[in-house]
């Protein structure tokens, strides 16, 4: 029952702090992350990540991305597929080259430096989705580009990680899964073929079938079956479970049960699982060896933000986006979150990164993840102010 009591305390704290954050104009997810920092190893050391907490936060990521897919406009995603791919490619090249080179200057080996670059090439838009939802920006060209780029980014990151592990001839389960890059790519192609079938035929059939079941909340349960199955399938082929959940959300969004599912799943996710995901980000922080590596952490945190902001912003600019839109896309791609944490853990297990520097890398990931929603909020506010000014100017001209 200790976990149950801890869960109750964390949920109460996240509600109170998120409420205060909203009152002062800060994204609620920041408060939830700071709760994890406060009660975790970084400060009070009351709560630690354990098996149960990890399972809850994993479900939180899956549900958050499912909701993101559920509320996304597939037509808009198709429309901005090309800019999304360009944003993803440039957004990977910048951190791999710049952060890799910087790590080498700090004394890392060539392979370690390259791997650090690969870690920070990852993007996790779970937090960005929460901010985009808060400002009703999911179904905009910027939101569609960010979501599409995150999926492409994930695939590129998996390929780079597989190549790195193969080059190092790592041992263990992680390396075993990466020994044959060709098989991994075929599995991922098969997964996306399955996504097409799901959106086109399977999800509509299953959701229609759920309407005939004489059970409570059958459409919601069926949507969760689709969501969890797709998350597991994505994980099986080496992608993030969040990617599978996102496409599951898109599939369900194109059925007539969309509204019912949306109204049911949001309370489930935001009542328990999603807040615990954001708390777990804070629980990963540890300041034990910060004195010895402060310069490295500060420099890498700044670069983690700048490389994505400029790289992804440049990708958006090359597609004709305005400066404000470039800023939103770049800011929306900064968050590393669970994708970078997972990549770092796999690399650590495969001996691509020593334990001495592992904690420093984790701290940089978390700091960049905390900074990301502030920048994204500022970018959105900046665009809204400019649009309001243009409207005011047009009104004055008409009068």
Secondary structure, DSSP 4 states (H G I P E B T S, - for coil): -HHHHHHHHHHHHHHHHHHHHHHTT--HHHHHHHHHHHHSTTTT------HHHHHHHHHHHHHHHHHHHHTS-HHHHHHTHHHHHHHHHHHHHHHHHHHHHHHHHTT--HHHHHHHHHHTT----HHHHHHHHHTT-TTSHHHHHHHHHHHHHHHHHHHHHHHHHHHHT--SHHHHHHS-HHHHHHHHHHHHHHHHHIIIIIHHHHHHHHTT--STTHHHHHHHHHHHHHHHHHHHTTS-HHHHHHHHHHHHHTSTTHHHHHHHHHHHIIIIIHHHHHHHHHHT---TTHHHHHHHHHHHHHHHHHHHHHHHHHHHHHTT--HHHHHHHHHHT---HHHHHHHHHHHHHTTSS-HHHHHHHHHHHHHHHHHHHHHHHHHHHHHHHHHHHHHHHHHHHH-
